[in-house]
Amino acid sequence: MDSIETGSLKVFDSINKRMKSLEAERDAADDKLKAIDFEIAEIEKDRLSSEIMSQSYKAFRDIINKAKPDKLKELLYRIVEVVEWHQNKEDNSVGHCKI
């Protein structure tokens, strides 16, 4: 009788250890899923930001193309905040700008 009880205690002990091990694995998997969900949310946010910027550039191009030449200068002052002029070192009359 004692050996049966001792044997069954060992079985329960083994099952208990296995349950704890599986619970720890489940917790680790849950943590990984939370991290993945966070990364997905960040990627989605970046995608939406990129999409909005793309639409803004398309709208800007349409506005510039439809603007009358005499109103274009006035329009650019309202849309463009900064223009950087980069002069050519060899020829002062040549360069490029960044908007």
C-alpha positions as CSV (number, residue, x, y, z in Angstrom):
1,M,0.0,0.0,0.0
2,D,2.8,2.4,0.9
3,S,4.6,1.7,-2.4
4,I,1.4,2.4,-4.4
5,E,0.9,5.7,-2.5
6,T,4.6,6.6,-3.0
7,G,4.4,5.7,-6.7
8,S,1.2,7.8,-7.2
9,L,2.8,10.7,-5.4
10,K,5.7,10.5,-7.8
11,V,3.3,10.5,-10.8
12,F,1.5,13.5,-9.4
13,D,4.8,15.2,-8.8
14,S,5.9,14.6,-12.3
15,I,2.5,15.8,-13.7
16,N,2.7,18.9,-11.6
17,K,6.3,19.7,-12.8
18,R,5.2,19.2,-16.4
19,M,2.2,21.5,-15.9
20,K,4.4,24.2,-14.5
21,S,6.8,23.8,-17.4
22,L,3.9,24.1,-19.9
23,E,2.5,27.1,-18.1
24,A,6.0,28.8,-18.3
25,E,6.1,28.0,-22.0
26,R,2.6,29.5,-22.5
27,D,3.6,32.6,-20.6
28,A,6.7,33.0,-22.8
29,A,4.7,32.5,-25.9
30,D,2.2,35.1,-24.7
31,D,5.0,37.6,-24.1
32,K,6.3,36.9,-27.7
33,L,2.9,37.4,-29.1
34,K,2.5,40.8,-27.3
35,A,5.9,41.9,-28.7
36,I,4.8,40.8,-32.2
37,D,1.5,42.7,-31.8
38,F,3.5,45.8,-30.8
39,E,5.8,45.5,-33.8
40,I,2.7,45.0,-36.1
41,A,1.1,48.2,-34.7
42,E,4.4,50.1,-35.3
43,I,4.7,48.9,-38.8
44,E,1.0,49.8,-39.5
45,K,1.6,53.3,-38.1
46,D,4.6,53.8,-40.3
47,R,2.7,52.5,-43.3
48,L,-0.1,54.9,-42.7
49,S,2.3,57.8,-42.3
50,S,4.0,56.9,-45.5
51,E,0.7,56.7,-47.3
52,I,-0.3,60.1,-46.0
53,M,3.0,61.6,-47.1
54,S,2.6,60.0,-50.6
55,Q,-0.9,61.5,-50.9
56,S,0.5,64.9,-49.8
57,Y,3.2,64.8,-52.5
58,K,0.7,63.8,-55.2
59,A,-1.6,66.6,-54.1
60,F,1.3,69.1,-54.2
61,R,2.2,68.0,-57.7
62,D,-1.4,68.4,-58.8
63,I,-1.6,71.9,-57.3
64,I,1.7,73.0,-58.9
65,N,0.6,71.6,-62.3
66,K,-2.8,73.4,-62.2
67,A,-1.5,76.7,-60.9
68,K,-1.3,79.6,-63.2
69,P,2.2,81.0,-63.7
70,D,1.5,84.3,-62.1
71,K,0.0,82.7,-59.0
72,L,2.6,80.0,-58.7
73,K,5.1,82.2,-56.8
74,E,2.5,83.2,-54.3
75,L,1.4,79.6,-53.9
76,L,4.9,78.3,-53.3
77,Y,5.3,80.8,-50.4
78,R,2.3,79.3,-48.8
79,I,3.3,75.6,-49.3
80,V,7.1,75.6,-49.0
81,E,8.6,76.4,-45.6
82,V,12.4,76.2,-46.4
83,V,14.5,76.3,-49.6
84,E,18.2,75.5,-49.2
85,W,20.5,76.7,-52.0
86,H,23.7,74.7,-52.6
87,Q,26.0,76.7,-54.8
88,N,28.5,75.0,-57.1
89,K,32.0,75.5,-55.8
90,E,33.5,76.0,-59.3
91,D,30.7,78.2,-60.7
92,N,28.8,80.5,-58.4
93,S,26.0,80.9,-61.0
94,V,25.2,77.2,-60.8
95,G,23.8,75.1,-58.0
96,H,20.9,73.1,-56.8
97,C,18.2,73.6,-54.2
98,K,16.5,71.4,-51.6
99,I,12.9,72.1,-50.6
